[in-house]
């Protein structure tokens, strides 16, 4: 049994047949790796960037017939639906695409899961909240301020309406190693500071940053234990983007003077960002064996993974 397998009363819950959408992404690639290490049968579905891990298959989640066929053929016990358009400005510029992928396609997945009696774990976001106060709990009222948040909230509603057995997992600012074709905030900061490049980082956007490896462990456990309902699965430390960058500079010994603090209004962003979308993870901390990491713990693991890549 791997370090990530869950036990109840000393007994392993056994191997699962898992189907993971968005399997080549920042989170999906970690999910596939950890699930395989945990002894599960993994069907890794991707759209654009092919992969070798698991049992890979190309799938367009907006093709309802293809979604139904994939689930009918594989008959997974649990589906982790991580496929999504997460580019906020792209969503703002192309709302039709955002709603088709993030909401309508999620409805297709939910209906197919109900049909074949699969549990569905849906990856949602802190951006369903307006950011007026932060520290959001699972039962707080959503009020998204951009197209991305609205499309993901509609995805949640599709899951609640159409899936049978489901878990909605909200997360926040996922970062980590995994996708060279698309950097994330942490890898962008790391690569620029390592190269001695000056960068501007906003001080008026707070969140609870989440390491992809930590999130993957929490999700695999949620699948193994069939956790139902809504869970906030993010990091446990509330910081703004500038504070995050400073902590990273210190962790790697980079020059903090390369960081310039700016306000969000000075950026060229198209979509509005919530001021404070930080998530309260008390429920996850009380429920999971693989608990939300502090930012210091996450950056230690991020640094270890960076060294392993060189």
C-alpha positions in Angstrom: 0.0 0.0 0.0 1.4 3.4 -0.9 1.8 6.4 1.4 -1.3 7.9 -0.1 -3.7 5.0 0.4 -6.4 5.6 3.0 -7.3 3.1 5.7 -10.4 2.6 7.8 -10.2 0.5 10.9 -6.8 -0.7 9.7 -8.1 -1.9 6.3 -7.2 -0.5 2.9 -10.1 0.7 0.8 -8.6 -1.1 -2.2 -7.9 -0.2 -5.7 -10.3 2.1 -7.7 -10.9 2.5 -11.4 -10.4 6.3 -11.8 -11.1 8.5 -14.8 -9.3 11.9 -14.7 -10.2 14.7 -17.2 -7.6 17.4 -17.8 -5.0 14.8 -17.1 -2.1 16.6 -18.8 -2.6 19.8 -16.9 -0.9 21.3 -13.9 -3.1 19.4 -11.4 -4.1 16.5 -13.6 -0.6 15.3 -14.3 0.1 15.1 -10.5 -3.3 13.4 -9.9 -2.4 10.7 -12.5 1.0 10.1 -11.0 -0.2 9.9 -7.4 -3.2 7.8 -8.2 -1.0 5.2 -10.0 1.4 5.2 -7.1 -1.6 4.5 -4.8 -2.3 1.4 -6.8 -5.4 2.6 -8.7 -6.3 1.9 -12.3 -6.1 5.4 -14.0 -7.7 6.4 -17.2 -6.1 9.8 -18.1 -8.1 11.9 -20.5 -6.6 14.9 -22.2 -7.6 17.3 -24.9 -4.6 18.9 -26.5 -1.3 17.8 -24.8 -0.8 14.1 -25.1 0.7 12.0 -22.3 2.0 8.5 -21.5 1.0 8.0 -17.9 -2.0 5.9 -16.9 -4.2 4.8 -19.8 -4.3 7.9 -21.9 -7.1 8.9 -24.3 -7.9 12.1 -26.1 -11.3 13.5 -25.2 -13.2 16.7 -26.1 -15.4 17.2 -23.0 -17.8 19.5 -25.0 -18.7 16.5 -27.2 -21.6 14.9 -25.2 -21.6 11.7 -27.2 -17.9 11.2 -26.7 -18.2 11.9 -23.0 -21.0 9.3 -22.7 -19.0 6.7 -24.6 -15.8 7.2 -22.6 -17.6 6.7 -19.3 -19.7 3.8 -20.7 -16.5 2.1 -22.0 -14.4 2.6 -18.9 -17.1 2.3 -16.2 -15.0 4.3 -13.6 -15.9 4.1 -9.9 -14.8 7.7 -9.5 -14.4 10.6 -12.0 -12.2 13.5 -11.1 -13.2 16.3 -13.5 -10.2 18.7 -13.6 -10.6 19.8 -17.3 -11.3 23.5 -17.4 -10.5 26.8 -19.0 -8.7 28.7 -16.2 -7.3 31.7 -18.2 -9.3 34.5 -16.7 -8.8 37.0 -19.5 -9.6 34.4 -22.2 -12.8 33.7 -20.4 -13.7 37.4 -20.3 -12.9 37.8 -24.0 -14.7 34.6 -25.0 -17.6 33.9 -22.5 -19.3 31.5 -24.9 -16.2 29.2 -24.8 -15.9 29.6 -21.1 -19.5 28.5 -20.4 -19.3 25.7 -22.9 -16.2 24.1 -21.4 -16.6 25.0 -17.7 -20.4 24.7 -17.3 -22.1 22.9 -20.2 -19.5 20.2 -20.5 -19.5 19.7 -16.8 -23.2 19.0 -17.1 -22.4 16.3 -19.7 -19.9 14.7 -17.3 -22.4 14.8 -14.4 -25.2 13.2 -16.4 -22.8 10.4 -17.7 -21.6 9.8 -14.1 -25.1 9.4 -12.9 -25.9 7.1 -15.8 -23.0 4.7 -15.0 -23.2 5.2 -11.2 -19.8 6.8 -10.9 -19.0 9.3 -8.2 -18.0 12.7 -9.5 -15.4 15.0 -8.0 -15.6 18.4 -9.6 -12.7 20.9 -9.4 -14.1 24.4 -8.7 -12.5 27.7 -7.6 -12.3 30.4 -5.0 -13.3 32.8 -7.8 -17.0 31.9 -7.3 -16.8 34.5 -4.4 -16.7 38.3 -4.9 -13.6 38.7 -2.6 -15.2 41.4 -0.4 -14.2 39.7 2.9 -12.2 36.5 2.3 -11.9 33.4 4.5 -14.9 31.9 2.8 -16.5 28.8 4.2 -18.2 26.1 2.1 -21.7 27.4 2.9 -21.0 31.1 2.1 -23.0 32.6 -0.7 -21.2 32.8 -4.0 -21.1 36.0 -6.0 -18.6 35.8 -8.8 -17.2 39.1 -10.4 -15.9 37.7 -13.7 -16.9 35.3 -16.4 -14.5 32.6 -15.2 -16.1 32.5 -11.7 -19.6 32.6 -13.2 -18.8 29.7 -15.5 -17.4 27.6 -12.7 -20.3 28.4 -10.4 -22.7 27.2 -13.1 -20.6 24.1 -13.3 -21.2 23.5 -9.6 -24.9 23.9 -10.2 -24.8 21.4 -13.0 -23.1 18.9 -10.8 -25.5 19.4 -7.9 -28.5 19.0 -10.3 -27.4 16.2 -12.5 -24.8 14.0 -10.7 -25.8 11.4 -8.2 -22.9 10.9 -5.8 -20.6 14.0 -6.0 -18.0 16.1 -4.3 -17.3 19.8 -5.2 -13.7 20.6 -4.4 -12.9 24.4 -4.5 -9.3 25.4 -4.6 -7.2 28.6 -4.9 -4.2 29.7 -7.0 -2.9 26.3 -7.9 0.9 26.3 -8.4 3.7 23.8 -8.9 5.9 22.1 -11.5 4.4 20.1 -14.3 3.6 22.1 -17.5 6.5 23.7 -19.4 4.0 24.9 -22.1 2.2 27.1 -19.6 3.8 28.6 -16.5 1.8 29.4 -13.3 2.4 32.2 -10.9 5.0 30.4 -8.8 7.0 29.1 -11.8 6.8 32.6 -13.4 8.2 34.2 -10.3 10.9 31.5 -9.9 12.1 31.7 -13.5 12.3 35.5 -13.6 14.1 35.9 -10.2 16.5 33.1 -11.1 17.3 35.0 -14.3 17.8 38.3 -12.4 14.7 39.9 -14.0 12.7 42.6 -12.3 9.0 41.8 -12.0 5.9 43.7 -10.8 3.6 41.8 -8.4 0.3 43.0 -7.0 -0.3 43.6 -3.3 -4.1 43.9 -3.4 -5.1 40.4 -4.3 -5.3 37.8 -1.5 -5.8 34.0 -1.8 -4.8 30.7 -0.2 -2.2 29.4 -2.7 -2.3 25.6 -3.3 0.5 23.3 -4.3 -0.6 20.9 -7.0 1.0 18.0 -5.2 -0.9 18.7 -2.0 -4.1 19.2 -3.8 -3.6 15.9 -5.7 -3.1 14.0 -2.4 -6.3 15.5 -1.0 -8.3 14.6 -4.1 -7.0 11.0 -4.2 -8.1 10.6 -0.6 -11.5 12.2 -1.3 -11.9 9.6 -4.1 -10.8 6.7 -1.9 -13.1 7.7 0.9 -16.0 8.8 -1.3 -16.3 12.2 0.4 -19.6 13.9 -0.5 -20.6 17.5 -0.5 -18.5 20.7 -0.8 -14.9 20.9 0.5 -12.5 23.8 0.3 -9.2 22.1 -0.7 -6.6 24.8 -0.9 -3.5 25.8 1.0 -4.1 27.1 4.6 -2.1 30.4 4.4 -3.8 33.6 3.3 -1.3 35.9 1.5 -1.3 38.5 -1.3 0.6 37.9 -4.5 3.5 40.1 -3.5 3.9 38.4 -0.1 3.9 35.0 -1.9 6.7 36.2 -4.2 8.8 37.5 -1.3 8.5 34.2 0.5 9.6 32.4 -2.6 12.6 34.7 -3.1 13.7 34.0 0.4 13.1 30.2 0.1 15.4 30.1 -3.0 17.9 32.8 -2.0 16.8 35.1 -4.8 17.2 38.9 -4.6 14.0 40.4 -3.1 14.9 43.8 -4.6 13.9 42.4 -8.0 10.2 42.5 -6.8 8.2 45.7 -7.2 4.9 46.0 -5.5 2.0 47.4 -7.6 -1.7 47.7 -7.4 -4.0 45.5 -9.6 -5.3 48.7 -11.4 -1.9 49.2 -12.9 -1.9 45.8 -14.7 -3.1 45.1 -18.2 -5.5 42.4 -16.9 -8.9 42.3 -18.7 -10.9 40.3 -16.1 -11.7 41.7 -12.7 -10.0 39.8 -9.9 -11.5 39.4 -6.4 -9.7 41.4 -3.7 -9.7 38.5 -1.2 -10.9 35.1 -2.3 -9.1 33.2 0.4 -10.7 30.0 1.5 -11.4 28.7 5.0 -10.1 25.1 5.1 -11.2 24.1 8.6 -13.6 21.4 7.2 -10.8 19.8 5.2 -8.4 20.0 8.1 -10.9 18.1 10.3 -11.9 15.6 7.6 -8.7 14.6 5.8 -5.6 12.7 6.6 -3.8 14.6 3.8 -4.5 18.1 5.2 -4.1 21.5 3.5 -0.4 22.6 3.6 0.8 25.8 5.0 2.5 28.0 2.4 5.9 27.4 4.1 5.3 23.6 3.8 4.2 24.0 0.2 7.2 26.1 -0.8 9.6 23.5 0.9 8.0 20.8 -1.3 8.1 23.1 -4.3 11.8 23.7 -3.7 12.5 20.0 -3.3 10.7 19.3 -6.6 12.7 22.0 -8.3 16.0 20.5 -7.2 14.8 17.1 -8.3 14.2 18.5 -11.8 17.8 19.8 -12.2 
